[in-house]
Amino acid sequence: MALASKTSKETVKTAWRKMVGTRYLIEVRELLDEKTEEKLYHPVVFKDGRLAFSSGLLKDKEAAITWAVVNYHEDSGDLKELLREGGTTEIDIDIELVREHPKNKEVYGEENYSDLIKFMDVNEPEVSRIEINVQGLVVKGNRRTHVARLLNQKYDRLKFPRLPVRVRHYVNEDDEMKALLLDNAGQRQKTVEQKLKEWDLYKIIEERRARQRMSAGASSRWASEDDPTVIEFNKDEDKGVRSADKSARQAGFGSSGSARTAKKVNTFADSVQATHPQLATGLKQITNKSINAGHEIVRLAEQEGNDVAQQVIARIQAVPTAGAKKVNVKAAIADVKRENAIQQIGEKTLETQEERIKIYEGYSDQPSDNYMTPEDILKMVQDVFGEEGITTDMFADLTKRVPAKNHITIRENALDPKTKVEGNVWANILYSKQGACFEAIDREIRKNHINRVLVLAESGVLNNQRTQPIIADHKFIAMTYLGRIDFIPGEYLEYRKKKEKEARLREVKELTGNEDAVLTEEPEVETREAKNSRINSVFLFYDSVGDRIDQFIKIFGARGQIWYPQPISSTISSQIFNLPWENNEQIFMGHKLSVHELSNELWESRIDDQFIDDCSPDSRFAKATAIARCILETSSSKSLYL
């Protein structure tokens, strides 16, 4: 309890008084420092008219009353006397001689008692028996005691003049604290801050128990004589579990690591309360839903600054679903970074790579979308469009390397329905958003904005349920490219590779403790995205006018197989579901079809043991690919659309 300093001049009056029988007077005196106008409180106990107890000055009135009542019980020994013949006894006691435990308020703070008030504020309330120690402090039932006191203040006549209590003698302070914590275990939805305070207490208890077991031996008795909750608590030793992890679990954390992370977040929130109150309050609210989400924001604050972290908090709180259990912190961070990057750089020409990287990161660009079209392919595209040239590069990079009149970059976003795509369009489809890209092309064709569009995509779009109908509806002519296209890695892809390499190097230095450590150069392993971006490519051409189709066939026909539009979706649909496959093989239209799972978890399709595709995500897709290609290669019409 905090003691106040000695005041220069004081005015004294009685703040609280309780007469117990004819021998004891318990009193709290209020002193007003006329210089500072600060109220201070002095607890005293008189026995037979003589001073039995007096303490220093306290700043809190309720704390002073508690201190006075505790010392009355200590001096009178009334509750101890009741326990002479046993470990517990049940009585009804004057509510003024029972006080809420100071540790309860220290751990759980100010609470919302509205539900309990409704339950107890009735004509004949039934209050479960409250458990107190021999000092009159409540160990079990602090919330009920507090509400009873509040309701007594509400009415002229005391609603709860006396409380039913069970007086228990606790063997030691640890058992008393465990009983208090366990009593609160299922009564409330606790905040992370409350759990951390519980964790601090549990750690002290567990560490003390571990030391005592080592010194006294396993046979030493820890539990209070007859408290079932404490006996059960002590019986569960969690053999093999570290005391740090056990105490964390008892406080409601999964492990001590999770508790430490929560403590880091909470400590950070307290440290910024004065300068960034919205960040501090919001961070604690988010951490109550997800400790990992709170930790993400702390890491952001450490890297980007408190102002950026506070922007993220504001963004999360502005979302209508902010009350939901899950918190989408990554999306909020991406949104804030993007807005800041746009605000910082604006609409000016991005002259430096550093400026462009900020935009890529701000818009959460994907490395797999940064494989650029090689020059020889761009020359073929220009030749198809002829003198009119490329009007719009629909998915342009920020360097605007494609020779087009208009460039729609990640900033303008071709996927946004508000973005107009017009004229002769070149579209190197974004690998991570192929379906959305085709839907944007479909939208602009239907608006009559696009005259012609030449699309480069991964061949899986021909069988994809989302993209295939679009290709068929607009009667695209296709060319399946023979061999690999050696795409050019874009600057953002190279930047990400560099950052990943630097991160690996830092990790090696930390693990080895060698600042001069270097990475061993290893052969680069192709990622699935990189592999798929260079193999089984397909070019698709739409011409609303019809005057450049022959040019497309002439130029691109030399590089692969041309396919003409004739939908046969009903044929392939029936074949997928009705044809029997045995050991992933079958005979279809006189040809042997087979599929095999590869080591990289993709599936390969073959016709007559000849490779045709190795990009299928599962066996069903691989079988559909094999059937489709078989139909196409044996059909006189060379139909492509499934």
N, C-alpha and C positions, 0 to 999 in steps of 0.2 A: 504494500500500500504506500502511495507516494506521500511523503511528509512535506509540509510546507515550511518555509523559512520563518524565523521569528519576525513578527510585525512590530512596527514602531509604536503605534497607538491603536488600541482595539476597543470596540464596543461589543459587550457580551450579552447574549440572550439564549434561552433554551430553545433548541430546534426540535428535539425529540426526547420523550421521557416515558419510562415504563417502571411501574412499581410491581415487584414480585413478592407476594406475601407481605410480611411485616418487617423483613430484615433487609431486603435488597432494593436499591434504587439504581436503575440503569439510565444514563442520561448522555445526550449529545448536545454540546453547547456550540452555538454559532458565534463566531467572532468576525467583526467587520473591520478590516484595515482601512481607516479613514483616508490614508494617503493614496492607496491603490484601489480602494473600493472593492477589494476582493474578499469573498466570503470564505472563511476557513472553519473547520469543524474539529471539536475536541471531545473524544469519547472518554467517559469516566464511569466507574462503578462504585457505589457506596454500600457498605455492609454495616448494619447497626449504627448508621449515622457517621461512620468513619470511612475515609477514602480507601478502597480496596484495590482500585486500578485506575491508572491515568496514562494516556499515551501522548505522543506529539500531535501536532496539528495536521489534519488531512484536508485535501481540497475537495473531496467528494463526500457528500452527506451520507449516501447509502453505504459507502465503504466504512464510514465512521460508525454507523449503527451496527453494521456487521461485526466490526472489531469490538464494540462494546458488548454485544450479545455473546460472542465467543468467549470473552474473558469473564462474563458472568457465569457461564456454564463451567468454565475452568475453575473458577473460585468456589462456586457452590458445590460442584461435583454431583449435581442432581441427576444428570443422565448417566453418569458412570455408576451411581448407586443403584440404578434400575437394572444394571447388567451383572450384578454380583453373582446371580445364580444361573446365568446363561449368556449365550452370545448375542441374543436379540430379545427385544421386548416390544410390544405394541401398545401404544397409548394415544390419546387425543391431547394435543398440546396447543397452547396459545400461539396464534400465528405470529405474534410479535417476537416470540422467542425462537423462531425458525428463520434462517436466512439462506438465500440462494448462495451456492458455492462460488467463491471468487474465480476459481478455475473455469467454471462453466461459462461465465461471461468473457473471460480471457480467450477462450477457444472459439466460442460461437458468436460472440458479439451481440449487437442488437438484432432482434428477430421479429418476424411477423407472427403475431399470436391470434390473428382474426378468427381462424377456424376453431382454435381451442376456446376462445372467448364465447363463440356461439354455442359450443358444447356445454360449457360450464355455467353460462348465464341463463339458467332455467329455474323454475320454481323449487324443485327438489334435486339439486345436482348430486350426482354420484361421483365422488372423487376417489380414485384408487389410492391406496395407502402409499404415502411418501416415505422414503428412507433417508434417515439422517445419521450423522456420526455423533459422538458424545460431546462435540462442541456446538451442536445445533445447526451444523451446516448440511444442506441438502445434497445428498449424493445421487439419489434417483428420484426424479420428479421436479427438477428445477423449473421447467416450463409451467407445470400445474401450480407450483407455489407462486410464481410471478403473476400468473393470471388471477389467482385468488386475491392477491394483494391489489391488483388493478381494479377488480370488481368491488372490493371493499371501499376503494376511493370513489367509486361511481355512485354508491347508495348512501343515504343518511345512516341507515342501520347496517352494521357489518354483515355481509353475506356469508363470510367465512371467518367467524371469530376464532375457531379452533380447526386444526387440521389433523386427520388421522395419520399417524406416523409409525414407522418401525425404527427403533433405535438399534444400531448395529455397531459393534466394536470391530474395527478393522485392524488386522495384525500390524500392518505397516502402511505408509503413504502410497506405495505402489499399488497395493490391492484396492485402496480407496479410489485412486485415479482410474484404474482399470474398470471398476464398477461404474464410475461416472461416464467414462467413454462408451462402455457397452450399453448403458441406458439410453444414450443418444444415437446408437447404431442404426435403428430403423425408424426414428421419429421424424426425420426431415430429409429433404433433398439438399445435401450439403454442397457448399461452394468449394472450389479447389483451395481457397484460402483457409477455410475451416479444416479441411482434410490435412493441410500442411501443418496446422497447429496440433491436430491430433497426432500426426506423424512424429512431431518433435517430442510429444509426451511418451508415445509408444517406444521411441528410440531410447529415451532415458530409462524407461522401465525394463526394456529388453537387455540393455547393456548392463544394468544393475543386476538383473536376474542371472545373466551369464557369469558375471564376476562372483556372485554369491554361490552359484552351483559349483564353480571351480574350487572355491575355498571351503565350502561346507560339505560338498559331496552330493550325489544325486538323491540321497534320502532326505535332504532337508525339506521342511514343510513350508510352502509359500502361501497357500490360499488361506483367506480368512476362514475361521472355524466352520461356518455353515452357510456361506454365501454361494449359492449354486452357480451364478454367472461367473464369479471369479474362479471357482473350482474348475468349471468347464474350460475357461480361458487358459488356466495354467496346465490343464491336462493335455491340451493340444500343443505338443512340443515341435511339430513340423520338423522331424528329424531330417538332417541333410540340408535344410534351408537356412541360409545365413540370417542372423538376427536383423540385419538391415532390410532384407527382403521381407521377412516376416512382419516387421513393424510397418512397412509400407503397405502390405496387403491388409493388415488390420485397419489401416487408415483409409482403405478404399482405393489404393493404387495397385496396378498390376505388378509392379516391381519397384525396387529402390531406384532404378534408373529412371522410371517414369516419374517417381516422386521428385527426384533431383531436377529433372527437366521442368516440372511444374514450379518448383521453388525458384529456379532461375527466372522463369517468366514472371512470377509474382514479385521477386526482388526487383526486377527491371521495372515493372509497373509502378512500384512504390518510389523508385528513384526518379521517375519522370512525372510524378503526380503534380508537382509545383509548376513545371514549365509546360507540360502537355497533358492536362487533366482528361481531355477526351480520349487520348491514347491510353492513359492508365486505366480509366474506368472501362472503356470498350475492350481492352486487352483482357482484363479479368473476366468480363462477361463471356468473351469468346473462349477463353481457356476453360470455363465451366462446361462448355459443350465439347471442346476438343483440346487436349493439352498440346497435341502436335500442331494444331492450327495456331495456337498462341505462340508456340516456339517458332513457327515460320515467320510470324510478324516480328518477333524479337530479332531473328536473324536478318530480316529485311532492314530493321532499324539500325542494326550494327553496320550493315553494308551501305545503305542508302541514306540513313539519317532518320531522326524522329519525325520530321515533317512528312516524309513520304509514308512512313508507317501509319501516321495519324490519318493521312488521306485514305489509306486502305481500310482503316477502321470505319471511317465515315462512309466509304463505298459499301461495305458489308452491312452497316446499319441502315442504309438507305434502301436495301433490297427488301421487298415485301415479305419474302420468306426468311428473313433474318431470325425469326423466332424458331425456325426449324432446328432439329437436333444437329444436322450436319452443316458445316460452315465451308463454303467454297472459297478458301483464302487464295488459292493459286489463281483463280479467275479474277478475283479482285485485284491482286498484285499485277497481273498482266494488263488489266484495264487501266490502272493508275500509271503504270510505266508507259503504256502507249500514249495516254493523254499528255503526260509530261514530255515525252519525246516530241510529240506533234507540236505542243505549245512552245517548246524550246527551239525547234528547228523551223516550225511553220511550213509554209508552202514554197520556200525558196529552193533553188536547185541544189541538190546534194553534191557538193564538190569534193568532199573528202570521204574516204572509206569509214572513218570514225563516225561521221554523221549518219552514213547509211547503216552501219551496224546498229546504232541506237534505234533506228526505225525498225529494222528487222526484229530486234529484241522486244521493242515496245509493242509490236503487233504479234508477238509470239510466233514468228515464222518457223516453219519446220525445215530442218536440213534436207530432208528427202525431196522438198519442193525446189531445190536449188541446183538441179542438174540442167545446165544450159545447152541449147541446140548448137551442134557443131556448124562451122561455116559452110561446109559442102551441102548440108541439108537446107540451110537458109537460102543458098543460091538456087536450089531446086524450087523452093517455095516462091521465090521472086519470079522465077521463070514461068511458074504456073499462072501467077496473077498478071504477068506481062507488063505492059507499059503503065498500067494503073498502079502497080506496086501494092505493097502492104499498107492498108489504111490504118489498121489497129493491131497492135500486139496485145492480145487480151490478158495475158498473164506475164507481163514484163517484169524483169528485175530492175532494181533501182539505178543500175548503170545505163539502162535503156540501149543495150547493145544491138538489138534487132533494128534494121533499117525500116522504120515505120513512121507514118505521120503522127499517130497517136499512140501513147504508151499507157496502159492501165496497170499500175503497180500495186503493191500491197497496200499503199496508202489510199488509192481510189477504190480498190476492191471490186473486181468484176463480178463477184458473187452477190453483191448488193443489188436488189431489184431497182434501186434508184440510178444505178450506173448504166449509162447508155453505151452499147457496143455496136459499132456500125461499119459499113463498107466491106472491103476485103479483109477478112480477119485471119490472123495466124494465132493458133492456140496450142502451145506446148502445155498439156494438161498438168495441173498440180497433182503429184502422186498421192498426197495424203487426202485429197478432196476430189477424187475423180467423179463420183456421182454428182456432187454439187456443181462441178464445172460443166458437166453435160446439161444439167438442168438450167444453168445460166445461158448456155448456148441455145437450148430449146426455147427459152423465154424470149431471147432477142430475135430469133428467127420468126417466131410467131408475131412479134411486134413489127415485122418487116424492116428491122434495123440492119440486118445482115444481108448483104448481097451474096457473098461467098464466104465460106469458112473452111480452112484446112487445119485439121486437128492431128496432133501427135499424141498417142496414148499408149498405155500398156495393153497388150492384146486381150487381157481378161475382160475388158469392157464389152467385148463382143458377146460374152455369155452372161454378163451380169444382169440381174433382173431389173436393176435401177437404170442402167444405161442402154441396154439393148433395145427397149421399145423406142427410145428417142432416136437411135441410129436408124431403126427401121421406119419410123414415122416420116422422117425427112429424106428417106431414100439416099443415104450417104453411099458413095462409092468408096470401097476400101482397098488398101494395099497392105498385105501382111509382109513386113520387111524381112528379108532373108539375111540372117546373121545378126551381129550386134551393132548397135549405134554407140560410138564412143562419145558420150556426153561430156561436156566441159564442167568441172565442179565450179559452182558459183562462189563469190567472195565470202558469203555468209557461211557456206558449207566449209570452206577452208579455214575461216575464223573459228568455227566451232571445233574443228579437228585440232587446231592449234591450242585452244583453251583446254581441251580434254587432255592433250599431251602435257601441258603445263601442270594440270591438276595431278596427273599420274606421277610426274617428276617430284612435285611437292610431297606426295604421299611416300615416295621412295626415300626422300631425304629425311622425312619424319621417322620412318620405320628404321632406317639404318643409322640415323644421327650423323650422316655424312653430307655436309653442304656441297661437296664437290661431286656427288653422285650424278651419274648420267643414265639415261634410259638406253637399254639395249635395243637396237633397231631390229624389229621383227617384220617378217613379210606381212603386209597389210591384208587382213581378212575382209572379204567383201561382205557388207551387210546385206540383208534381204532387200532393203530398199534400193541399194546401189546395184545389186544384181538384176533386180526386176526392172530398173530404169534403163538397162542397156540391152535387154534381150526380149524377144517376142513383142516387138513394137508393131503398132499398126497406125497407118495414116488414113484418115477419113476425110472425104471431100464432099462438100455440099455447094451446089451452084444453082441459085434461084433463076439465073438467066439462061444457063445451059451452054454458054459459048466457050467455056474453058475446060469442059470435061475431057475432051480429046487431048488437050494439052497436059492435063493431070495424068491421063493414062499413058501418054507418050513418055513423059519425064519420069514418073514414079514406077511405071511398069517394068523398067529395066532393073529396078532394085528389089522386086518381089512379085508376089502373085496378086493380080487384080481380081476383085470380087464385085459382082453386080447385085443390086438390091432385089430380093424376092423372099419375103418372110416365110419361114416354115416352122414357126414356133409350135404349132399343134403337133407336128411330126416328132420333134425332139422331146416335147413334154411327155408324150406317150411312151417314147423309147426309154426315157430315164426311169420311169416308174414300173414298167412292165417287163423289160428285158432281164432275164436271169443272169447273174454273174457268179462264177464259181472260181474261188481262189483269185478274185480280182481279174478274171479273164472271161472273154466271151467271143463268139463268132457272130459278126453283124455285117450284113450285106456282102458276105463272102470274104470278109477281112477279120483277122484276129485283133481284137482290142485288149489292151492290158493297162493296168495302173499299178504303181509301186510307190510306197512311202520312202522319201529320201531322209538322209541323216539330219537335214536342217528343218525337219518337220513339215516340209512341203511335199506335194505329190507330183509324180511324173506320169504323163500319158504317152502311150505308144500305139501305133497302128502297124501290124505285121512286123513287130519288133523294131520299127523305125521310130526314133524320138520325134515327138511333135510339140511337147510342152512340159515345163517343170515348175510351174508357178501356182498350181492349185493348192488352196489352203486345206482341203480335205478330200477324201476318196470320192464323195458324191460329185464334187465339182470336177475332179479329174475325169470321172466317167462321162460326165456331160460333155466335157471338152473333147474326149476321144470320139464319142458318138457324133458330135457336131462336125468335127473335121472329117470324119468318115463320110457323112452325108454330103458335105461340101465337095470332097474330092471325087466322089462317084456320081455326083449329079451333073447332068449335061448343062444345067442352067448355072452351075457354080454359085448357088445361093449361099450367102454369108450370114444372114440374120436369123438368130435363133429365138 
